Amino acid sequence: MVMILLKIKSPFSNGLFLAYSLLSTLFMVLLHSSCSNEIDYQSPEIKRRLVVYSIMQVNNDLGIYVGRTQSLKDKDVAFVSDALVTIVDQTTNVCDTAILTDQDGVYVSNLPLKEGHHYSLCVEAPGFDAVYASDYIPAKVEISSATFQDPFEYSSSDALFMGLLTLKFQDNVAEKNYYELLPVHRGTGSSGEVVYSRIRPFRISNEIVSVDSEAQNSPQSILFDDHLCNGKELVLQIKIQSGGAPFIFLRNVSETYYHYQKSLYTHLYTQPENGDLMFPVEPLGLFSNIKNGFGVFSSFNQSGFQSTSK
């Protein structure tokens, strides 16, 4: 018990008065190890779930990565090598069982992947809930023309000379479309094979793209949909670093692919290694269409076009 003597000037008189206040405080301090108790606390078990990643592309074998969630203390391998992976073409009712490759957790299916077909995926593994997903392969969209004016201007913000890529293609009015543009340089490897290298940075100023894209997050490709240009011919202009007329991949992607890539670009932009951020922020959750698990099962249909120099 502590007694405190307060000397307070009263606002109601010209004199001083003494006020006594008794404040009772209980202090409990553990000073000796014999006074401590050990508590055996077990954190709740986090249910392990399968993680699946697979992107379908026409006329390509389908690769499926199968892994699992991990806790911070989990030191075991993340991939799953004893899964049963089944792919079904729902349009033709043909199914296939994917085979485990010599790559950790990677399974491959030879089921033909066709434009306009819908596919479902089921992955089962001992000790896990089975996971399911489905998606479709959209129609191919072709670029009708592409020209490259180089140089076009000097970018003081990038300290680079930039060229201007102008490309055109026709949107399909019959369905909702989601697009991804990838400008690249095409070259030849040491063994004579064709190799592609991404072009960054690039700048695009178009209301169709700017309304919907993550361009401010400096992504590796340009994502947009056709809600402002359904059934119209699109004319896009992209400022690209000088260095020769680029090759352009145009992907008509599924809605699942579109949402996953957008969430991935935003997630990567928030990470500490991004030099544009002064302070790191919390990582954002990635889009997933895997029922009972995590990951993505999606698709795109790709065309390519070599631009010409102006």
C-alpha positions in Angstrom: 0.0 0.0 0.0 1.3 3.4 -1.0 0.2 6.7 0.5 0.6 9.8 -1.7 0.3 13.4 -0.4 -1.1 15.7 -3.0 -0.9 19.5 -2.6 -3.4 20.9 -5.0 -4.4 24.5 -5.7 -8.2 24.8 -5.3 -10.0 26.6 -8.1 -12.9 27.4 -5.6 -10.9 29.3 -2.9 -7.9 31.6 -2.5 -6.2 29.2 -0.2 -4.5 26.0 -0.4 -5.9 22.7 0.8 -4.4 19.3 1.4 -5.9 16.3 -0.2 -4.9 12.9 0.8 -5.4 10.0 -1.5 -4.8 6.4 -0.7 -3.8 4.4 -3.7 -3.6 0.7 -3.3 -1.4 -1.2 -5.8 -0.5 -4.8 -5.8 2.8 -5.7 -7.4 3.6 -9.4 -8.1 7.1 -10.1 -9.2 8.6 -13.5 -9.8 12.2 -13.3 -8.7 13.2 -16.9 -8.4 13.1 -19.8 -10.8 11.3 -21.9 -8.2 8.3 -19.6 -8.5 8.0 -20.2 -12.3 5.9 -22.9 -13.9 6.7 -24.5 -17.3 3.7 -24.7 -19.7 3.8 -27.3 -22.4 2.0 -25.6 -25.2 1.3 -27.3 -28.5 0.2 -25.0 -31.3 -2.8 -26.2 -33.2 -2.1 -28.6 -36.1 -2.4 -26.9 -39.5 -4.1 -29.1 -42.0 -1.9 -29.9 -44.9 -3.3 -29.2 -48.3 -2.2 -30.0 -51.8 -0.8 -27.2 -54.0 -1.3 -27.6 -57.8 0.0 -25.5 -60.7 -0.8 -26.3 -64.3 -1.3 -24.1 -67.5 -2.9 -25.7 -70.5 -1.8 -24.7 -74.0 -3.1 -26.1 -77.4 -0.9 -28.8 -78.9 1.4 -29.0 -75.9 1.8 -31.8 -73.4 0.3 -30.8 -70.1 2.6 -30.4 -67.1 1.1 -30.5 -63.6 3.2 -29.6 -60.5 1.9 -31.2 -57.3 3.2 -30.0 -54.0 1.9 -29.3 -50.5 1.6 -26.5 -48.0 4.4 -26.1 -45.5 4.6 -24.5 -42.0 7.6 -22.4 -41.1 9.1 -25.3 -39.1 8.5 -27.9 -41.8 11.8 -29.1 -43.3 10.4 -31.9 -45.4 10.3 -31.7 -49.2 7.4 -29.6 -50.6 6.7 -31.7 -53.7 4.4 -34.8 -53.7 5.6 -37.8 -55.7 2.8 -40.3 -54.9 -0.2 -38.5 -56.3 -2.9 -39.8 -58.7 -3.4 -37.1 -61.3 -6.4 -37.4 -63.6 -7.3 -35.1 -66.5 -10.7 -35.3 -68.3 -11.7 -33.7 -71.5 -15.3 -32.8 -70.6 -16.1 -32.0 -74.2 -15.2 -35.5 -75.5 -15.3 -37.5 -72.2 -11.8 -38.7 -72.8 -9.6 -39.0 -69.7 -5.9 -39.6 -69.0 -3.7 -40.3 -66.0 -0.6 -38.1 -65.8 2.8 -39.8 -65.3 5.4 -38.6 -62.8 8.5 -37.3 -64.5 12.1 -37.2 -63.2 11.4 -33.6 -62.1 10.4 -33.2 -58.5 6.6 -33.2 -58.2 6.0 -32.7 -62.0 3.5 -35.0 -63.8 2.8 -35.0 -67.5 -0.3 -35.9 -69.5 -0.4 -36.6 -73.2 -4.2 -35.9 -73.4 -4.7 -33.7 -76.6 -5.5 -30.1 -75.6 -7.9 -28.5 -78.0 -9.3 -25.0 -78.6 -12.8 -24.5 -77.2 -12.7 -27.7 -75.0 -13.4 -27.8 -71.3 -11.1 -29.8 -69.0 -11.2 -31.0 -65.4 -8.4 -32.0 -63.1 -8.5 -34.2 -60.0 -5.4 -34.8 -57.8 -5.4 -37.4 -55.0 -2.6 -38.3 -52.6 -2.3 -40.2 -49.3 -2.9 -38.0 -46.3 -4.5 -35.2 -48.2 -8.0 -34.2 -49.3 -8.6 -34.7 -53.0 -8.5 -31.4 -55.0 -10.4 -30.5 -58.1 -10.4 -27.7 -60.7 -11.7 -27.0 -64.2 -11.0 -24.6 -67.0 -11.4 -24.2 -70.8 -9.1 -23.2 -73.7 -10.2 -20.1 -75.5 -10.0 -19.4 -79.2 -6.8 -18.2 -80.8 -6.7 -14.5 -81.8 -4.3 -13.3 -84.5 -2.5 -10.0 -84.8 -3.3 -8.4 -88.2 -0.4 -5.9 -88.3 2.4 -4.6 -86.2 4.9 -1.8 -87.0 7.8 -0.4 -84.9 9.0 3.2 -85.1 12.5 3.3 -83.7 13.7 5.6 -82.2 10.5 7.4 -81.2 11.5 9.4 -78.2 13.9 9.7 -75.3 12.5 8.7 -71.9 14.2 10.7 -69.1 12.5 8.7 -66.4 14.0 5.4 -67.8 17.2 7.1 -69.3 16.5 5.1 -72.4 15.6 5.7 -76.1 12.1 4.2 -76.7 10.5 3.0 -79.9 6.8 2.9 -80.7 5.1 -0.4 -81.4 1.7 -0.1 -83.1 -0.4 -3.3 -83.4 -3.9 -4.3 -84.5 -6.1 -7.3 -83.9 -9.9 -8.1 -84.0 -11.8 -8.9 -80.8 -14.3 -11.7 -81.0 -17.8 -10.3 -80.3 -19.2 -13.8 -79.4 -17.6 -14.1 -76.0 -15.9 -12.3 -73.2 -12.1 -12.2 -73.9 -9.1 -11.7 -71.7 -5.8 -10.9 -73.3 -2.1 -10.9 -72.4 0.5 -9.2 -74.6 4.2 -10.1 -74.4 6.7 -8.1 -76.5 10.0 -10.0 -76.8 13.2 -10.0 -78.8 13.7 -13.2 -80.9 17.1 -14.6 -81.4 19.1 -17.7 -82.0 20.8 -19.8 -79.3 24.2 -21.5 -79.3 22.7 -24.7 -80.7 20.7 -22.9 -83.4 17.4 -23.0 -81.4 15.1 -20.0 -81.3 15.3 -18.1 -78.0 13.1 -15.2 -76.7 14.1 -12.5 -74.2 11.5 -10.3 -72.4 11.5 -6.6 -73.1 11.3 -4.2 -70.2 10.5 -1.5 -69.5 7.5 -0.7 -71.7 4.8 1.9 -71.5 1.3 1.9 -72.8 -1.3 4.7 -72.9 -4.7 3.4 -73.9 -8.0 3.5 -72.0 -8.8 -0.1 -72.9 -5.7 -1.3 -71.1 -5.1 1.4 -68.5 -8.6 1.0 -66.9 -7.9 -2.7 -66.3 -4.1 -3.4 -66.3 -1.5 -3.5 -63.5 0.9 -1.4 -65.6 1.6 0.8 -62.6 3.1 -2.3 -61.0 5.7 -2.8 -63.7 4.6 -6.3 -64.7 6.3 -8.6 -67.2 3.3 -8.6 -69.6 0.2 -6.5 -70.4 -3.1 -7.9 -69.1 -6.5 -6.5 -70.1 -10.1 -7.6 -71.1 -12.5 -6.5 -73.8 -15.2 -4.9 -71.8 -14.6 -1.5 -73.5 -13.9 -2.9 -77.0 -16.1 -6.0 -77.5 -16.2 -6.9 -81.1 -14.0 -4.1 -82.3 -10.6 -3.8 -83.9 -8.1 -2.9 -81.3 -5.3 -0.6 -82.1 -2.6 -0.5 -79.3 0.5 1.6 -79.1 3.3 0.5 -76.8 6.5 2.4 -76.1 9.4 -0.2 -75.9 13.1 0.2 -75.3 14.9 0.7 -78.6 16.8 -2.3 -79.9 15.1 -3.7 -83.1 11.6 -4.6 -84.1 10.1 -6.9 -81.4 8.2 -10.1 -81.8 4.8 -10.1 -80.1 3.0 -12.9 -78.4 -0.7 -12.3 -78.1 -2.5 -14.7 -75.7 -6.2 -15.1 -75.4 -6.3 -16.3 -71.8 -9.0 -17.9 -69.7 -10.6 -15.9 -67.0 -8.9 -18.0 -64.4 -5.5 -17.3 -65.9 -6.2 -13.6 -66.1 -7.2 -13.3 -62.4 -4.2 -15.4 -61.3 -1.7 -13.4 -63.2 -3.1 -10.1 -62.0 -2.9 -11.3 -58.4 0.6 -12.6 -59.0 1.9 -9.3 -60.4 0.4 -7.4 -57.5 1.9 -9.8 -55.0 5.4 -9.6 -56.5 5.2 -5.8 -56.5 4.6 -5.7 -52.8 7.7 -7.7 -51.9 10.8 -6.1 -50.4 13.1 -6.9 -53.3 11.1 -4.5 -55.5 13.3 -1.4 -55.6 10.3 1.0 -56.1 9.1 0.4 -52.6 10.6 2.3 -49.7 8.9 0.0 -47.2 7.8 -3.6 -47.7 4.1 -4.4 -47.2 2.2 -7.5 -46.3 2.1 -10.1 -49.1 -1.2 -10.5 -50.8 -3.1 -13.7 -51.3 -2.9 -15.3 -54.7 -6.0 -16.1 -56.7 -6.7 -19.9 -56.7 -9.3 -22.1 -58.4 -8.2 -25.3 -56.8 -11.1 -26.7 -54.6 -9.8 -28.1 -51.3 -6.3 -26.8 -52.0 -4.2 -24.0 -53.5 -2.8 -23.1 -56.8 -4.2 -22.7 -60.3 -5.4 -24.8 -63.3 -5.8 -22.5 -66.2 -5.0 -22.0 -69.9 -4.2 -19.7 -72.8 -4.1 -19.9 -76.6 -1.2 -18.1 -78.2 -0.3 -16.5 -81.5 2.9 -14.7 -82.5 3.7 -11.9 -84.9 7.0 -10.3 -86.0 6.7 -6.5 -86.2 8.3 -4.6 -89.0 10.4 -1.4 -88.7 9.1 1.9 -90.1 
